């Protein structure tokens, strides 16, 4: 025992230093890809704002509002009483768009600038950039004093730290630091399938997903240990809140987690007392999120909240169900059926009570995929390529890096062990049952993998959950619990490095493809439009138009707009244009020519053309 206590400290120190190195490596990778893609460091402030297209520009505009306000509290009040986004309505954008990340980063930026100004230290370097004709010369600034650089920098640092966390996660799950290495390398080798933060930094997932990684790491720790320490449960609660606050879809992902844990509790993988604590922490996190989001009823009417209430009710009634005298298998089926039916009914009732049927949810998109159901909201999402079914080429790309074959082998061994254990439980007494059902974290990760696989097949964008989870699962190839028999016949390190060698062949090719993406952002027509609005219209001029363009208008000119791209992606496929979507919403006018086409021919007598270039035309209401 003394020897173990002495050796664990250098092991933990080594693991921490390696995770820091991995975090820095991923941060550098993200920064390099982002800079290569748009030459961000040499863009003017206006060009940087234009790179945040569609809803990204909308999110960034609230960060800009807070840092440019006379004080932080005044800026916060302005976005909580916003008159620019849905003119003439006044809305709380923090509640509507989940803007806690922008609020926090803006507070950090103002603090940073205050400290640097206090000591008279420079925060950015500026120079003039000569652009190709007909573009004029612009000033470009680089450094943390530049708002866009600071904002993007925080996002990349967060996602760099996430990679360090992945290393610790894989090492802990597999029981060896080689497992952490495999997780990290698998993530790098499949980087394009695992994340898009380097192309779209301001999206909600960029802030939210790293905290899901932390939450699942903490949950794995709780499942594996039998300690009564309260700190992991508090960490679970706080990471839940941090995951939910920035992203409205987070609740559905946590629902899949409860759906994975509940059958494990039913068959005996999780002690009732431990599972009860997990459920309580989840319920507290929902309550905290509800309060912090100003009473946003979506938190109370989700499948996640309904599943927590049903789980809590079944735990309380467990002994009464046992008194029915049914067989062990029927006892399990009764609890499972009650959970599913109760969750669906409760979700339907709470949605009716709180009146949140208008909000688009991940569950609605999944229903749209499975049932071929369409309406205006689901079409706006499902017509975008990333919300289509998974590409057929995706499994092939997983196979080329050996990620899919390795995970399939691991899953088969876990599944075989689980089936054997549960079969023994059905045939033995309670004492033996407690001995048999160990390693609950393996069963949990397998069930969560199945849930993420189903989601990714239905909605391609949700590969962002599947791919990293496969990388974590791949670490189990180092697990002596699963493959001890193999390591007794062959040298452990040789097997692992052989697998890594095969992985790296296609993995390195994938990385080279990412590094070869070189571009430079420019959008002269939009720049002309924004400059014209900024210098030729009054501050109270209100604009309506294409939703992606409206986000840029609000961000760069601070003018009121009447519509925004929160529910739209700019790159809609042919056959899924806004006109066709409106035909679904308003079929009685489907045969009539679109208003925009009519106005482009002749805007009189109700409108006057006041600006026009090769792409944009501004019409003024007479």
Buried (B, 14 or more C-beta within 10 A) or exposed (E): EEEEEEEEEEEEEEBEEBBBBBBBBBBEBBBEBBBBBBBBBBBBBBBBBBBBBBBBBBBBBBBBBBBEBEEBEEBBEBBBEBEBBBBEEEBBBBBBBBBBBBBBBBBEBBEBBEEBEEEEEEBBEEEEBEBEEEEEEBEBBBBBBBBBBBBBBBBBBBBBBBBBBBBBBBBBBBBBBBBBBBBBBBBBBBBBBBBBBBBBBBBBBBBBBBBBBBBBBBBBBBBBEEEEEEEBBEBBBBBBBBBBBBBBBBBBBBBBBBBBBBBBBBBBBBEEEBBBBBBBBBBBBBBBBBEBBEEBBBBBBBBBBBBBBBBBBBBEEBEEBEEEEEEBEEBBEBBBEBBBEBBBEBBEEBBEEBEBEEBBBBBBBBBBBEEEEEEEBBBBBBBBEBBBEBEEEBEEBBEBBBBBBBBBBBBEBBBEBBEEBBEBBEEEEEEEBEEBBEBBBBBBBBBBBBBBBBBBBBBBBBBBBBBBBBBBBBBBBBBBBBBEEEBEEEEBEEBBEEBBEBBBEBBEEBBEEBEEEEEBBBBEEBBBBBEBBBEEBEEEEEBBBBBBBBBBBBBBBBBBBBBBBBEBBBEBEEEBEBEBBBBEEEEEEEEEEBEEEEBEEEBEEEBEBEBEBEEBBBBEEE
